[in-house]
Structures are given as C-alpha cells and as structure tokens.
Amino acid sequence: MRINGWQRLWLLASILWAVVILALAGVLQSGGGQTVPSVTTALFLTRLWIVPLAAVYGFGLGLAWVRRGFQDELQ
C-alpha cells in the first residue's frame, strides 16, 4: 500500500504534534516532581493528541469527497 502526499503530510504533522504534546507533558511534570503521570493526565494528553488529528484528517476526507463530486459533475 502506498500513501499519497497528503497522507504523508498528515503523518508528519501527527508525529510532530505528538512530540509537542509529549514535550509539554514533560515540562508540566518537571515542575511538580511527579515522574509517572496519572491515568487522567495520560488520557487527557491522548485526547489532546488524537482529537485535532482526527478532525484535520476527517476535514481532508470531506474536502476530497466534495471535490470528487464536482469532478464527476463536470465530466
């Protein structure tokens, strides 16, 4: 299976966003001295990572669907 350029861009953005979220989590934990995050913190960070990525990916799929509809109409 090959991925196209948009999917590669989304994959790169998701990795970079994960790095940002993990860096923020590390900064927030270093001040408090807690080494292992609580379950609620881990769940919050996971949601903070996945929700924007899923929204952007879904928006891209929606745009592609609308674009295909206009292309079919023109042919």
trRosetta pair geometry for C-beta under 8 A, 3 or more apart (Angstrom, degrees):
i j d omega theta_ij theta_ji phi_ij phi_ji
3 7 3.9 -116 -175 94 108 133
3 8 5.7 138 113 -54 115 77
3 11 7.2 50 139 -21 163 137
4 7 5.2 94 53 13 67 102
4 8 7.1 -123 105 -5 35 92
5 8 5.5 -55 -147 36 33 113
5 9 6.3 35 154 -20 66 104
6 9 5.5 -51 -149 35 33 113
6 10 6.4 34 151 -18 65 104
6 60 6.3 163 169 -171 130 138
7 10 5.6 -50 -146 37 34 113
7 11 6.3 38 152 -21 65 104
8 11 5.6 -52 -146 35 32 113
8 12 6.4 32 154 -17 65 105
9 12 5.8 -54 -148 38 31 111
9 13 6.2 30 154 -18 64 108
10 13 5.6 -55 -145 39 31 112
10 14 6.2 32 155 -21 65 105
10 53 7.5 109 -174 -160 93 90
10 56 6.9 173 -126 114 100 113
10 57 5.8 83 -153 -93 144 91
10 60 7.0 -103 -75 10 131 164
11 14 5.8 -53 -146 34 29 110
11 15 6.6 28 155 -17 63 105
12 15 5.9 -56 -150 36 31 109
12 16 6.3 27 155 -14 66 108
13 16 5.8 -56 -144 41 31 109
13 17 6.0 33 156 -21 66 108
13 53 7.4 162 111 -116 100 92
13 56 7.3 -80 113 107 147 159
14 17 5.6 -52 -142 37 30 112
14 18 6.4 35 154 -22 62 104
14 53 5.0 64 -107 -127 98 138
15 18 5.7 -52 -150 33 31 113
15 19 6.7 34 150 -20 63 102
16 19 5.6 -50 -152 32 35 114
16 20 6.6 36 150 -19 65 103
17 20 5.6 -51 -150 35 35 113
17 21 6.3 34 152 -18 66 105
17 49 6.2 139 127 -144 104 75
17 52 6.9 -149 -157 83 152 123
17 53 6.4 -175 68 -66 156 108
18 21 5.7 -54 -145 38 32 110
18 22 6.1 28 157 -15 66 108
18 49 5.7 51 -100 -144 70 130
19 22 5.9 -58 -143 41 28 107
19 23 6.1 30 156 -21 64 108
20 23 5.7 -56 -146 37 28 111
20 24 6.4 28 155 -17 63 106
21 24 5.8 -55 -149 37 30 111
21 25 6.4 32 151 -20 64 106
21 45 5.7 131 168 -167 114 92
21 48 5.8 155 -128 104 124 110
21 49 4.8 -81 -8 -79 172 98
22 25 5.5 -50 -146 35 34 114
22 26 6.4 36 153 -20 64 103
22 45 7.8 84 -84 -179 52 134
23 26 5.7 -53 -150 35 32 112
23 27 6.4 32 152 -18 65 104
24 27 5.6 -53 -146 36 34 111
24 28 6.2 31 156 -17 66 107
25 28 5.8 -55 -145 39 30 110
25 29 6.2 23 157 -15 64 110
25 37 6.7 -35 -174 -73 119 144
25 41 7.4 121 -140 162 107 109
25 45 5.4 18 -80 -109 131 145
26 29 5.9 -59 -143 40 29 106
26 30 6.2 35 159 -31 65 105
27 30 5.9 -49 -144 24 28 112
27 31 7.4 27 159 -17 57 101
28 31 6.7 -60 -166 28 31 107
28 32 7.3 4 152 2 62 112
29 32 6.1 -74 -153 47 40 99
29 33 7.9 -125 168 40 67 10
29 34 5.4 -99 -151 72 90 84
29 35 7.2 104 166 -108 126 23
29 37 6.6 -89 -87 -77 132 89
30 33 7.9 39 -173 -69 29 36
34 37 7.0 91 126 -95 118 44
34 38 7.9 -31 171 -29 148 84
37 41 4.1 -120 -177 91 108 127
37 42 5.0 135 104 -55 122 84
37 45 7.4 -5 163 -1 166 138
38 41 4.7 96 54 7 78 103
38 42 7.0 -144 94 -4 40 87
39 42 5.7 -55 -147 39 32 110
39 43 6.2 31 155 -18 66 108
40 43 5.7 -53 -143 39 31 111
40 44 6.2 35 155 -22 64 106
41 44 5.7 -53 -146 36 30 113
41 45 6.3 28 155 -16 64 106
42 45 5.9 -55 -147 38 30 109
42 46 6.3 32 153 -21 64 106
43 46 5.6 -52 -147 35 32 113
43 47 6.4 30 155 -15 65 105
44 47 5.9 -57 -149 39 30 108
44 48 6.1 32 152 -21 65 109
45 48 5.4 -52 -142 38 33 115
45 49 6.4 31 155 -19 64 105
46 49 5.8 -58 -151 37 30 109
46 50 6.0 8 162 -6 68 115
47 50 6.2 -62 -129 45 29 97
47 51 5.5 27 177 -24 69 114
48 51 7.0 -36 -116 28 16 106
48 52 7.7 7 176 -1 46 107
49 52 7.6 -89 -178 38 20 95
49 53 6.8 0 154 -5 60 122
50 53 5.8 -71 -150 45 35 109
50 54 5.8 31 161 -20 75 111
51 54 6.0 -56 -142 38 26 108
51 55 6.3 27 158 -20 62 108
52 55 5.6 -56 -146 37 32 113
52 56 6.3 30 158 -18 67 105
53 56 5.9 -54 -146 37 31 107
53 57 6.2 27 157 -15 65 109
54 57 5.8 -56 -143 41 30 110
54 58 6.0 31 157 -18 65 109
55 58 5.8 -56 -144 40 27 110
55 59 6.2 30 155 -21 63 107
56 59 5.6 -53 -147 35 30 113
56 60 6.5 32 153 -19 63 105
57 60 5.7 -54 -151 35 32 113
57 61 6.5 32 151 -17 65 104
58 61 5.6 -52 -147 36 34 111
58 62 6.3 37 153 -20 65 105
59 62 5.6 -54 -150 36 31 114
59 63 6.5 32 153 -18 64 104
60 63 5.7 -52 -147 36 32 110
60 64 6.4 32 154 -18 65 105
61 64 5.7 -54 -148 37 32 111
61 65 6.3 36 152 -22 65 106
62 65 5.6 -53 -148 34 32 114
62 66 6.5 29 155 -15 65 104
63 66 5.8 -55 -147 38 32 108
63 67 6.2 33 154 -20 66 108
64 67 5.6 -54 -145 38 31 113
64 68 6.3 33 155 -20 65 104
65 68 5.9 -53 -149 34 29 110
65 69 6.6 33 150 -22 61 105
66 69 5.5 -53 -154 31 34 116
66 70 6.8 29 152 -15 66 101
67 70 5.9 -55 -152 36 34 106
67 71 6.4 33 151 -19 66 107
68 71 5.5 -54 -146 37 35 113
68 72 6.3 37 156 -20 67 104
69 72 5.9 -52 -148 34 30 110
69 73 6.5 31 153 -21 62 108
70 73 5.5 -54 -149 34 35 115
70 74 6.5 34 154 -21 66 105
71 74 5.9 -55 -149 34 32 110
71 75 6.7 28 156 -20 64 106
72 75 6.1 -59 -151 32 32 108
